[in-house]
Amino acid sequence: MSHKLMQAVNQVRLTNVAIVRLKRCGKRFEVACYKNKVMNWRNKVETNIDEVLQIDSVFRNVSKGVLAKNTDLVQAFGTDNQEECCKIILEKGDLQVSDLERELLYENLFRDIATIVTNKCINPLTKRPYPVGTIETAMKETLHYAVKPSKTAKQQV
């Protein structure tokens, strides 16, 4: 007696995926994108939407593969054009970021703030700028400075 293994033929595996979510009209809309391309799209470096999106469809839930209904798209975005909806979600949606990426972004922003402060401060005794390491330890240990990831380094100085 032979048993056959059944496999889904039309199932698409999403690898290296970043999910951009947008909530409108009480419903959640998601698109599957390439991680490094989303920031390029938002910074206007990448202009071809096909290079940013893995699949040019709007989902209710990307991980389960549930597509958004056309009636929901019309209600939330005013159109059922998938590409236009994807553009709106890419521009205004929230990007899912991993813990390691968030930590790296935080450290880089903290270091940039310390560098800006170093360029503006001079030790009155030696008439030389303070080292970046000294400013970083003072910000961490003495001031307990908290970085705001939504603002640039220049805005936080």
C-alpha positions as a LaTeX table, in Angstrom:
\begin{tabular}{lrrr}
\hline
Residue & $x$ (\AA) & $y$ (\AA) & $z$ (\AA) \\
\hline
Met1 & 0.00 & 0.00 & 0.00 \\
Ser2 & 1.62 & 3.25 & $-1.09$ \\
His3 & 0.98 & 6.51 & 0.67 \\
Lys4 & 1.41 & 9.73 & $-1.25$ \\
Leu5 & 2.71 & 12.87 & 0.30 \\
Met6 & 0.48 & 15.82 & $-0.59$ \\
Gln7 & 2.22 & 19.15 & $-1.12$ \\
Ala8 & 0.76 & 22.54 & $-1.93$ \\
Val9 & 1.73 & 23.39 & $-5.48$ \\
Asn10 & 0.65 & 27.01 & $-5.54$ \\
Gln11 & 2.07 & 27.98 & $-2.16$ \\
Val12 & 4.64 & 30.79 & $-2.30$ \\
Arg13 & 7.29 & 30.89 & 0.42 \\
Leu14 & 8.21 & 34.39 & 1.51 \\
Thr15 & 11.86 & 34.72 & 2.49 \\
Asn16 & 13.73 & 37.88 & 3.48 \\
Val17 & 10.33 & 39.46 & 4.04 \\
Ala18 & 9.46 & 42.69 & 5.79 \\
Ile19 & 5.83 & 43.42 & 6.51 \\
Val20 & 4.50 & 46.96 & 6.26 \\
Arg21 & 1.19 & 47.41 & 8.10 \\
Leu22 & $-1.38$ & 50.16 & 7.91 \\
Lys23 & $-4.62$ & 50.34 & 9.86 \\
Arg24 & $-7.46$ & 52.24 & 8.20 \\
Cys25 & $-11.21$ & 52.21 & 8.76 \\
Gly26 & $-10.77$ & 49.65 & 11.56 \\
Lys27 & $-9.10$ & 47.13 & 9.25 \\
Arg28 & $-5.46$ & 46.12 & 8.99 \\
Phe29 & $-3.78$ & 46.07 & 5.57 \\
Glu30 & $-0.34$ & 44.56 & 4.95 \\
Val31 & 2.12 & 44.26 & 2.07 \\
Ala32 & 5.12 & 41.92 & 1.78 \\
Cys33 & 8.34 & 43.78 & 0.90 \\
Tyr34 & 12.10 & 43.33 & 0.81 \\
Lys35 & 13.62 & 44.69 & 4.04 \\
Asn36 & 16.37 & 46.85 & 2.59 \\
Lys37 & 14.20 & 48.23 & $-0.23$ \\
Val38 & 11.47 & 49.77 & 1.96 \\
Met39 & 13.79 & 52.43 & 3.38 \\
Asn40 & 15.13 & 53.14 & $-0.11$ \\
Trp41 & 11.53 & 53.64 & $-1.30$ \\
Arg42 & 10.76 & 56.04 & 1.54 \\
Asn43 & 13.98 & 57.99 & 0.92 \\
Lys44 & 13.09 & 58.21 & $-2.80$ \\
Val45 & 16.21 & 56.21 & $-3.79$ \\
Glu46 & 14.12 & 53.36 & $-5.23$ \\
Thr47 & 11.34 & 54.38 & $-7.61$ \\
Asn48 & 10.31 & 51.02 & $-9.10$ \\
Ile49 & 7.62 & 49.52 & $-6.86$ \\
Asp50 & 8.18 & 46.04 & $-8.35$ \\
Glu51 & 11.69 & 46.05 & $-6.83$ \\
Val52 & 10.28 & 46.86 & $-3.38$ \\
Leu53 & 7.29 & 44.50 & $-3.18$ \\
Gln54 & 7.63 & 40.73 & $-3.08$ \\
Ile55 & 4.01 & 40.31 & $-4.19$ \\
Asp56 & 1.98 & 43.18 & $-5.62$ \\
Ser57 & $-1.12$ & 42.36 & $-3.58$ \\
Val58 & $-2.62$ & 43.85 & $-0.45$ \\
Phe59 & $-3.19$ & 41.37 & 2.37 \\
Arg60 & $-5.26$ & 41.31 & 5.52 \\
Asn61 & $-2.67$ & 38.91 & 6.94 \\
Val62 & 0.56 & 38.25 & 5.03 \\
Ser63 & 1.73 & 35.30 & 7.11 \\
Lys64 & $-1.56$ & 33.42 & 6.58 \\
Gly65 & $-1.87$ & 34.56 & 2.96 \\
Val66 & $-5.29$ & 36.17 & 3.42 \\
Leu67 & $-5.86$ & 38.79 & 0.72 \\
Ala68 & $-7.77$ & 42.00 & 1.44 \\
Lys69 & $-11.22$ & 42.27 & $-0.12$ \\
Asn70 & $-11.77$ & 44.80 & $-2.90$ \\
Thr71 & $-14.69$ & 46.32 & $-0.99$ \\
Asp72 & $-12.41$ & 46.95 & 2.01 \\
Leu73 & $-9.81$ & 48.57 & $-0.27$ \\
Val74 & $-12.41$ & 50.90 & $-1.80$ \\
Gln75 & $-13.73$ & 51.80 & 1.67 \\
Ala76 & $-10.24$ & 52.50 & 3.12 \\
Phe77 & $-8.31$ & 53.90 & 0.15 \\
Gly78 & $-11.00$ & 55.07 & $-2.29$ \\
Thr79 & $-9.78$ & 52.69 & $-5.01$ \\
Asp80 & $-9.45$ & 48.96 & $-5.60$ \\
Asn81 & $-6.22$ & 49.39 & $-7.60$ \\
Gln82 & $-3.73$ & 47.12 & $-5.81$ \\
Glu83 & $-0.66$ & 49.13 & $-6.88$ \\
Glu84 & $-2.04$ & 52.47 & $-5.64$ \\
Cys85 & $-3.02$ & 50.88 & $-2.32$ \\
Cys86 & 0.46 & 49.35 & $-2.00$ \\
Lys87 & 2.05 & 52.78 & $-2.55$ \\
Ile88 & $-0.10$ & 54.33 & 0.20 \\
Ile89 & 0.72 & 51.48 & 2.60 \\
Leu90 & 4.46 & 51.77 & 1.83 \\
Glu91 & 4.46 & 55.52 & 2.47 \\
Lys92 & 2.29 & 55.67 & 5.59 \\
Gly93 & 2.50 & 52.18 & 7.09 \\
Asp94 & 4.57 & 50.85 & 9.98 \\
Leu95 & 7.61 & 48.77 & 9.06 \\
Gln96 & 8.25 & 45.63 & 11.10 \\
Val97 & 11.83 & 45.82 & 12.44 \\
Ser98 & 13.67 & 43.00 & 14.21 \\
Asp99 & 15.28 & 43.41 & 17.64 \\
Leu100 & 18.82 & 43.34 & 16.25 \\
Glu101 & 18.05 & 45.97 & 13.62 \\
Arg102 & 16.38 & 48.19 & 16.22 \\
Glu103 & 19.35 & 47.85 & 18.58 \\
Leu104 & 21.81 & 48.67 & 15.79 \\
Leu105 & 19.77 & 51.72 & 14.78 \\
Tyr106 & 19.66 & 52.86 & 18.42 \\
Glu107 & 23.45 & 52.48 & 18.86 \\
Asn108 & 24.22 & 54.34 & 15.62 \\
Leu109 & 21.89 & 57.18 & 16.54 \\
Phe110 & 23.40 & 57.38 & 20.04 \\
Arg111 & 26.92 & 57.51 & 18.55 \\
Asp112 & 25.87 & 60.22 & 16.07 \\
Ile113 & 24.43 & 62.34 & 18.89 \\
Ala114 & 27.64 & 61.92 & 20.90 \\
Thr115 & 29.72 & 62.93 & 17.87 \\
Ile116 & 27.67 & 66.11 & 17.36 \\
Val117 & 28.02 & 67.00 & 21.05 \\
Thr118 & 31.79 & 66.33 & 20.83 \\
Asn119 & 32.13 & 68.72 & 17.91 \\
Lys120 & 30.40 & 71.47 & 19.90 \\
Cys121 & 32.13 & 71.05 & 23.29 \\
Ile122 & 35.70 & 72.03 & 24.24 \\
Asn123 & 37.50 & 71.16 & 27.47 \\
Pro124 & 38.26 & 74.54 & 29.13 \\
Leu125 & 41.46 & 73.23 & 30.75 \\
Thr126 & 43.15 & 71.74 & 27.70 \\
Lys127 & 41.37 & 73.81 & 25.01 \\
Arg128 & 40.76 & 70.56 & 23.07 \\
Pro129 & 37.53 & 68.75 & 22.23 \\
Tyr130 & 36.31 & 66.04 & 24.55 \\
Pro131 & 36.78 & 62.47 & 23.22 \\
Val132 & 33.64 & 60.77 & 21.87 \\
Gly133 & 34.01 & 57.95 & 24.43 \\
Thr134 & 33.93 & 60.42 & 27.31 \\
Ile135 & 30.75 & 62.03 & 25.99 \\
Glu136 & 29.14 & 58.61 & 25.45 \\
Thr137 & 29.85 & 57.44 & 29.00 \\
Ala138 & 28.61 & 60.76 & 30.41 \\
Met139 & 25.41 & 60.47 & 28.40 \\
Lys140 & 24.85 & 56.85 & 29.50 \\
Glu141 & 25.93 & 56.85 & 33.14 \\
Thr142 & 25.51 & 60.42 & 34.37 \\
Leu143 & 22.68 & 61.81 & 32.28 \\
His144 & 20.85 & 58.50 & 31.54 \\
Tyr145 & 20.11 & 59.92 & 28.10 \\
Ala146 & 17.38 & 58.14 & 26.14 \\
Val147 & 17.48 & 58.27 & 22.34 \\
Lys148 & 14.24 & 58.98 & 20.49 \\
Pro149 & 14.36 & 56.79 & 17.37 \\
Ser150 & 11.70 & 58.85 & 15.58 \\
Lys151 & 13.93 & 61.96 & 15.54 \\
Thr152 & 17.24 & 62.56 & 13.80 \\
Ala153 & 20.49 & 63.03 & 15.71 \\
Lys154 & 20.57 & 66.75 & 14.90 \\
Gln155 & 17.06 & 67.28 & 16.28 \\
Gln156 & 18.01 & 65.63 & 19.60 \\
Val157 & 21.07 & 67.75 & 20.34 \\
\hline
\end{tabular}
